[in-house]
């Protein structure tokens, strides 16, 4: 039974067609109109939509097919113990479900490297507990530029491997890149000290810059939110 999973963000629309847990086709669109033109040509039996740009009411009119609209009342395979559930980003929850699904259960840490870096922990009892939020790559660069008098806005189009900057720009670059590397690894290590069996999954728009972090029990899965949406859809269909 093919599933169409749709993630509508502020700037991009991503979708994926799944057969069971296997991802068949993944696409990215700049507009809802272009996306719909592609989706109506696909053969699928069920659909789920997560959207930060359009409301349930708007999509009910715009989308020419039945779909499950993800909100905070949608059942998921995880118990949720987040204390302010109405403020929890649904992409964070979907990413946590995706990590838990890919791990086959157990304790997982889902790390999303986007505008912000989010860390979301699911414990060994399939319970979403919460995590942490910090500035992402470009947010760090923009804040140093906008909140100081003399620091430039640096370009972050390739990973930095050096640790010692010899210019102000290089010092900013290595501070941003290496700061994120050590933050991510530090968070993983801190969880692992208490939960040695934990698996970490790195996803998000900037995850491809950090492929080098992949190793034993650390996996880079850029489309983790779509994987989670597919798992949530299967949970509701079943």
N, C-alpha and C positions, 0 to 999 in steps of 0.2 A: 504494500500500500504506500505509494509515494506521498511524501509530505512536502509542502512548500513552506519554508520558514523565512519570515521577512523581518528585518531589523531596520527601522527608519530612524536615522540619527539627525542631528542638526544640519549637517552638511552633505552626508552621503546616505544612500539607501543600499543596503546589502540584502541579498537573498540567497537561499540555497535549496536545492531539491535533494531530498533524502529518500533512500529506499531502506527501510529499517534504520540501522545506525550508519549506513554507508552514504557518504556525501557524493552525489552524482554530478551536480552542476552548481557552481557558485558564480554569482554575478554582482556587479556594483553599478549603480545608476546615479545620475546627477539630479534627475527629476522624477516625480511620481508618474507623470505622463509616459515617459520612456519606459519606466519599469512596468507599468500596466501593459503596454504593448508587447513586452516580452513574456510576462506572466500568463496572459490569456492564451499563449501558444503552447504552454506547458500542460502536461497530463499529470494531474495530482488528485488525490482523494481527500486530503485535509490540509488546512492552512492555519498558521498562527502568525500574528502580527504584533510586534513590539514597536511602539512609536513615541518619540519625544517631540515630534513636530506636528502631528495631526491627532485630533481627538477621535474617540470611538465614533462619534456622530458623523464627522467628516468622512472617515474611511468607510463607514457603512454606506454612504452615498457614492463614494468614488470607486470603490473596489467592486468589480462585477462578478464576484464569487463569494461564497460563504467563507467565513474565517473566524477564528478564535482571537479576540483582542486581549492581549495580556495586560492585566492590572493587578493590584495588590490583593484582590480576592480570588484570583485564579489558582486553583489547586496545583501544587508542585509535588514532586516526590520527596522533598525535604521538609522537615519541620522547621519553622521559622521562629527564632527567639530574639530577633532584632527588636529593640525596645521602641523604635520610632518607625514602624513599618511603612507609614504613609510617606515618609521622606526617603525611603530606600530606593535608589535607582534600579529600575527593573533590568537594566543591562548588567548591573552587578549581580543580581539574583540569578539571571540566566547564565552568566559566566560561571557562577559557583555551581549551578546544576550541571553545566557542561563539564566542568572539571571532575565533579563527583561521578558523572556518568562515564567519562573516559577512563577514570581510575578503576571502575568496577566497584565503587563503594569505598568505604574507609575514610580516613582523615585526609583532606586536601586543602591546599591553599591556592586560590585563584588570583592571579596577578594580572591586572589590565593596565597596559602602558598606553595611555591616551592623553587627552588634554590634562587630566589628572591621573595619577597612579593610584589604583585601588587594590587593596589586599583584602580578600574575603575568605574566611575560614569556615569549612564544614567539618564538624567533629566526627568521630568514629561511630556515632549513633545516628548518622544522617540528619544532623541538625545544623542549620545555618546559624552561626553565632555573631557574625559581624566582622570587623577588621579595622582597616585604617585607610585614610585618604591623604595624599600629598601631591605637590605640584609635579606636572609632567615636564618633558623636555622643553617644549616651547614656552610653557608658562614660566619656567625658571629663567629662561633667556629674556623674555619680555619683562618680567618683574625687575631684573637687575638693570635693564635699560631704562624703564619708565620711572623707577623709584630712586635713581641716582642721577647725578648731574653730568658725569663724564663717561660712563660705561656705554659702549655701543651695543646695538642689537646684532648678535652674532648669528650666523647661519649654521644650522644643524642638519646638514644634508648627508653626513657620513659619520660613522662612529670614530671616536678619538681613542687611540691606543696609548698615547704618551701620557705620562703622569706629571711631568714637569713642564709647565708652559714657559716659554721664553719671551712671549709678548703678552700684552693685556688680553688680547682676543684669545690667544691660546690658553691663557690661564682661566678665562671664563669657560671656554669649551671643555677643558679637562675637568674643571670643577663641576660642570653640569653632568657630563657623561660618566665620569668615575663616581660622582656622588650618587647617581642612580644605581650604578652597578653595585656599589657597596651597600646602599639602602636595601636593594632587592635581596642580595645575598645575606645581609644581616637579618632581615625579617625571616627569611627561610631558615637560617641557622637557629634563630631564637625559638621558632616553632618546633624545629627538629629536636632541640634539647629536651623539650617536654613530651613531644610525640615523635619518636624516632622513625615511625613507619609512614609519616606524612609524605604526600607527593605534591609537588608544586607545578602549576601550569601557568605559563606566561602567554598572554594574548594581547590583542589591541593593535591600534594603528601603527605604533612604533615598535612592536615586538620584533619585527624583522631586523632591527638594528642590534638586537641582543641575542641573536642565534647562538653566540659563543657561550652563553650561560647554560645551554642545554647539556645535561649530563645525567648521571644516575639519579633518578627520582625528581628531575627537573625537566619539564617538557615544554617546548615552544609550540603552541597551537593557536595561530592567529585568529581562526574563526570559532573560537570557543563559545561565544554568545550564540551563534547559530546552532552549534551542537546542543547547547542547553535548551534553546527554543524547541528543537526537535524532540528532546527528551520530555519537556513539559507537554508538548502536543500529544505525544504517545501516551503519556500518563493520563491525559484527559479523554482521549479517544477510547482507551482501554477501559 
